């Protein structure tokens, strides 16, 4: 009986001793992004711009003369929240609020890149902030004509912030929003 047990133990050890096990790296699902095509979208009261054809725009209720829009990317589980406000005499306050919101990301941000927007012929001025790292909003921007219109935008995902896994989608939506900025016209 003892010999049979020894032979069985030897056979199990012999079969179990192969190459060292190698753990598989964590992976993410492949992301297939739609073709980058655009269509003109207009809000008769505020502005028009070219938006991605695969995005859906929702207009929310107005409050205190401000207007809110959600540019929804359902296939990417992302939304760019846009807020339009009349400037009046509060341009400095609106710009400071945009900077304050961007600065709330500094704790988690690996880097915050800034890009100025100067489209004199269309009277579109502002800043675009690319926020790198595991942050809630990897893209923040504001645009203004400095007298009548102020547009603030921020990108959010319906997922936990993970810059590595969201990078392809973040890059695409950043490109799409830069296209919106390049084609924006005030009404």
Wavefront OBJ file of the C-alpha trace (Angstrom):
o trace
v 0.000 0.000 0.000
v 2.873 2.284 0.851
v 4.532 1.617 -2.513
v 1.333 2.455 -4.402
v 1.067 5.753 -2.481
v 4.687 6.601 -3.272
v 4.201 5.840 -6.974
v 1.026 7.939 -7.035
v 2.763 10.850 -5.265
v 5.705 10.599 -7.673
v 3.336 10.604 -10.685
v 1.468 13.689 -9.402
v 4.718 15.540 -8.759
v 6.081 14.561 -12.182
v 2.943 15.799 -13.978
v 2.697 18.938 -11.902
v 6.299 20.003 -12.500
v 6.271 21.840 -15.785
v 7.418 25.357 -16.633
v 6.968 28.039 -14.022
v 3.499 29.555 -14.200
v 3.423 33.055 -15.661
v 0.567 35.328 -14.633
v -1.303 36.925 -17.493
v -1.213 40.713 -17.519
v -4.403 42.621 -16.893
v -5.943 43.692 -20.162
v -8.751 45.919 -21.302
v -11.379 45.434 -23.955
v -10.521 46.527 -27.447
v -12.090 49.861 -28.245
v -13.406 50.355 -31.774
v -14.028 54.040 -32.328
v -16.471 55.215 -35.006
v -15.306 57.044 -38.108
v -14.610 60.706 -37.411
v -17.336 62.574 -39.301
v -19.097 65.800 -38.327
v -22.428 67.555 -38.729
v -23.480 71.106 -37.928
v -25.472 71.544 -34.722
v -27.232 74.804 -33.889
v -28.827 76.212 -30.789
v -30.669 79.202 -32.205
v -30.163 81.278 -29.051
v -26.458 80.762 -28.401
v -24.069 79.175 -30.907
v -23.539 76.657 -33.684
v -20.624 74.276 -34.270
v -19.728 71.046 -35.975
v -20.151 68.056 -33.674
v -19.286 64.393 -34.235
v -22.042 62.573 -36.105
v -21.965 59.792 -33.477
v -22.673 62.225 -30.606
v -26.148 63.090 -29.351
v -26.911 66.555 -28.005
v -29.375 67.027 -25.197
v -30.587 70.473 -24.174
v -31.404 70.868 -20.508
v -33.628 73.502 -18.934
v -32.366 77.060 -18.759
v -31.826 78.710 -15.399
v -30.702 82.247 -14.564
v -30.170 83.012 -18.275
v -27.662 80.122 -18.539
v -28.191 77.217 -20.935
v -26.926 73.665 -20.431
v -26.153 71.110 -23.116
v -24.965 67.521 -22.872
v -22.935 66.214 -25.810
v -23.338 62.488 -25.190
v -21.067 59.833 -26.699
v -23.129 56.691 -25.956
v -20.695 54.233 -27.557
v -17.865 55.586 -25.425
v -19.875 56.133 -22.230
v -18.785 59.768 -22.114
v -20.448 63.178 -21.923
v -19.156 66.682 -22.510
v -21.228 69.006 -20.344
v -21.499 72.474 -21.874
v -22.735 75.557 -20.046
v -23.443 78.766 -21.948
v -23.782 81.989 -19.968
v -24.281 85.608 -20.974
v -21.186 87.620 -20.083
v -22.714 90.878 -18.894
v -20.255 92.427 -16.465
v -19.047 89.106 -15.046
v -16.374 87.995 -17.572
v -13.588 87.940 -14.972
v -15.753 85.932 -12.545
v -16.669 83.377 -15.242
v -13.011 82.913 -16.231
v -11.959 82.563 -12.579
v -14.668 79.907 -12.031
v -13.330 77.948 -15.016
v -9.777 78.151 -13.640
v -10.952 77.179 -10.168
v -12.687 74.070 -11.522
v -9.590 73.094 -13.508
v -7.417 73.574 -10.417
v -9.532 71.105 -8.398
v -7.942 68.381 -10.548
v -4.356 69.291 -9.595
v -4.237 66.823 -6.712
v -4.753 63.805 -9.016
v -3.338 65.274 -12.221
v 0.022 64.139 -13.531
v 0.101 67.180 -15.823
v -2.210 69.971 -16.928
v -1.504 71.265 -20.414
v -2.908 74.594 -21.522
v -3.694 75.740 -25.057
v -4.923 79.225 -25.928
v -7.742 79.719 -28.401
v -7.526 82.888 -30.499
v -9.917 83.033 -33.452
v -10.165 86.788 -33.999
v -12.276 86.585 -37.164
v -15.016 84.632 -35.319
v -14.464 86.422 -31.975
v -13.740 83.125 -30.193
v -11.170 83.332 -27.410
v -10.391 81.051 -24.492
v -8.351 78.163 -23.138
v -8.342 74.392 -23.470
v -6.902 72.328 -20.611
v -5.773 68.736 -21.113
v -5.655 67.154 -17.673
v -3.529 63.990 -17.637
v -3.879 61.355 -14.930
v -6.702 59.520 -13.187
v -8.936 62.595 -12.965
v -12.686 63.026 -13.169
v -12.495 65.362 -16.164
v -9.557 64.938 -18.579
v -10.618 67.906 -20.734
v -11.846 71.315 -19.596
v -12.269 74.411 -21.752
v -13.877 77.802 -21.890
v -14.613 80.048 -24.854
v -15.879 83.603 -24.998
v -16.315 86.587 -27.280
v -15.557 88.706 -24.160
v -18.771 90.736 -24.438
v -21.875 88.548 -24.810
v -21.100 84.809 -24.786
v -19.248 82.455 -22.448
v -19.153 78.681 -23.055
v -17.681 76.279 -20.529
v -17.117 72.583 -21.284
v -15.935 69.547 -19.303
v -15.578 65.899 -20.336
v -16.748 63.136 -17.988
v -16.875 59.356 -18.332
v -19.460 56.951 -16.924
v -16.601 54.900 -15.497
v -13.983 55.093 -12.811
v -11.131 57.369 -13.955
v -8.315 55.247 -15.359
v -6.235 57.316 -17.757
v -4.487 54.310 -19.335
v -7.613 52.427 -20.304
v -9.544 55.556 -21.319
v -6.684 57.106 -23.336
v -7.940 56.166 -26.843
v -11.414 57.521 -26.121
v -10.104 60.618 -24.302
v -7.818 61.417 -27.229
v -10.660 61.057 -29.739
v -13.064 63.232 -27.765
v -10.322 65.831 -27.237
v -9.916 65.910 -31.013
v -13.686 66.185 -31.482
v -13.926 69.081 -29.021
v -11.046 70.880 -30.738
v -13.065 70.543 -33.947
v -16.088 72.048 -32.147
v -13.866 74.934 -30.997
v -12.475 75.468 -34.512
v -15.990 75.643 -36.019
v -17.881 77.463 -33.242
v -19.859 80.551 -34.273
v -21.792 82.775 -31.858
v -25.388 83.843 -32.618
l 1 2 3 4 5 6 7 8 9 10 11 12 13 14 15 16 17 18 19 20 21 22 23 24 25 26 27 28 29 30 31 32 33 34 35 36 37 38 39 40 41 42 43 44 45 46 47 48 49 50 51 52 53 54 55 56 57 58 59 60 61 62 63 64 65 66 67 68 69 70 71 72 73 74 75 76 77 78 79 80 81 82 83 84 85 86 87 88 89 90 91 92 93 94 95 96 97 98 99 100 101 102 103 104 105 106 107 108 109 110 111 112 113 114 115 116 117 118 119 120 121 122 123 124 125 126 127 128 129 130 131 132 133 134 135 136 137 138 139 140 141 142 143 144 145 146 147 148 149 150 151 152 153 154 155 156 157 158 159 160 161 162 163 164 165 166 167 168 169 170 171 172 173 174 175 176 177 178 179 180 181 182 183 184 185 186 187
